[in-house]
Amino acid sequence: MVSLLHEGVIKLVRDRPAFVAELLGGVLQVEVPGFDEARLAEAALNVLVPAEYRADAVVVFERDAPVFGAIIE
């Protein structure tokens, strides 16, 4: 079930993708490698079997090339 908290976090991520690095590091103690840019990526997560999954947001952290990715659900 969608909640205001859920939608609020997704809005923050979509408006400022680098916020995900703060969430991962500060809340989950996941170390995100150094990056110059964080950008949203395609959120459709397709598989070969006839199923489709869509994430609320996908963020890619880059330093000349992708260095880390996060799927926000």
N, C-alpha and C positions, 0 to 999 in steps of 0.2 A: 504494500500500500504506500502510495506517495505521501510524503509529509512535507510540511513547510521547512523543517530542518534539512531534509534530503534535497529539496529543490534549491534551498539557499546555498548549500555547499556546491552543488552543481553550477549554479549561477556564478559563484565566486571563481570556480575553476575555469569556466568558459570565458569570463571577463579578464582573468589574470592567471593563465596556465602555470606560471612559475610558483603560484601559491601551493601547488601540489608538492613541490620539494619541501616547503615548510611543513606541510601536513605530514608527509612521510618521515621527515627527520625529527620533528618535534613531538609527534603523537606516537608514531610506530617505531621510532629509532631505526629507520631504514636509511642508509647512507646513499644519497644521490650523488653520482660523480659530478665534478665541476662541469658547468655548462655556460654557454654564452646566450642561449636563447631557449625558451620553452614555447612550443606551439601546439595548437590543437591538431589532431590528425583524424582521419576517417574513423568513425565510431561503429561501423557495421563490422561484425565479427563473424564472417561466413565460414562454414565448414563444407566438406565435400558431400556429406549426406544432406538430404533436403531439409535443412534447418538454418535459421538465421538468428543471430544474436546481435543485439545492439547495446553498446555501452552508453552510459550517460555522457561520457566524455573520454577521449584518449589524448594524452599529452606526451609529446616527444621532446626530450631535452637534447640540445645539440651543442657541439663545439666543433665546427667545421663539418661534422658528420654526426648522426645520431649516437648518443652515449648512454641513453636510458629511456625507457618508456613506462608509462603508468596508465592503467585502465581504471577509470573512476566509475564506480557503480554504487 
